[in-house]
């Protein structure tokens, strides 16, 4: 049945909020979308993002990722010496007397370095070099003052004025000049992660190490092999496990101490900042602005300030977290107090109890679970934040991570520390979530009991 015009008008007048909405409500979503789009365009222009993306060194990303999960060995052969001998970097992962089976001295005095078995290798003496890779053989003459390739140059070989570079993919590369051959051979994994080259356990298989620990003769008189192995792992010079784990513990302690002290100070101040607890508006406003001031200064800025005051170390980090948490937890606590149900408090007041008892029995049971839950969340967050402020000298694993990154050549150690940080954050995140769930159930049970008793 069709509706008349009068009926339609009557419905429009009855529901004006549906049929006669203001213009800002009708076009609000569209305006919000257009405004967001314009802002993104402005951000692209203001930060010159296309130019930044175009000029970024994306080619370094695969190199960094490769260095996170692998290590390389770089034997170098000086061809102008009377006898060609391999020379390794001072801190080679092979130890003081390297003799790898992939560096072969041939009967005629030449050398063959197998970079990837038989498929990729280089053979050379003082007059020639032969590079094999990708199913191709590239001969290089070294007698005309610069290396010269006879025949076509493959796309995996780059010829410079005085050097030829053969890229062999992930496994490594070869660099040839008239007086030097340098090889880079890459291995998956982390070299000497358990025992460094100074350890008597270095180079031994896991079964040999286990046999020595269980029943072998003492490698160091007066010290059991088990204690010696533990000491060698802890004091590993290359990976510095002891220092990394100690710094990681410092980070955890910094986060816990700063959060705990911040909560202790913020707890009583929040009662004075809450309008429904303390009637003085002046006191409320002064404390709330104080909380705003403390949390408006970023934890990183506090860390810079305290490293100047106390010097680098975990004390500065703990103080930075402490000052930040006074503001953050003070605001959270006071807002929780302002949103409580006043009925329990009024019931306690009606018995003639003094103000302290009113807060103890009328307010605390309702807010304590919330306070603990918020504090646990901040502790979890500060465990991550303590890593960042450590990079500016506030101690902990962040400082050590920054030192490793500054060398720009120790990315495996950087990745190791990042994994340790992720592990700690994961563990504390799960602990915090478990405790918060238990507290949520406690709050639910408390409210149910209160409802039943009421």
Helices and strands as residue ranges (DSSP letters): H 5-14, H 16-19, H 23-26, H 28-46, H 49-55, H 59-69, E 70-73, E 76-78, E 86-87, E 103-105, E 111-116, E 120-124, E 128-133, E 136-141, E 148-149, E 157-159, E 164-167, G 169-171, E 172-177, E 180-188, H 206-215, H 225-234, H 241-273, H 281-296, H 299-310, H 314-338, H 342-350, H 355-358, I 359-363, H 364-389, I 390-394, H 397-406, H 411-453
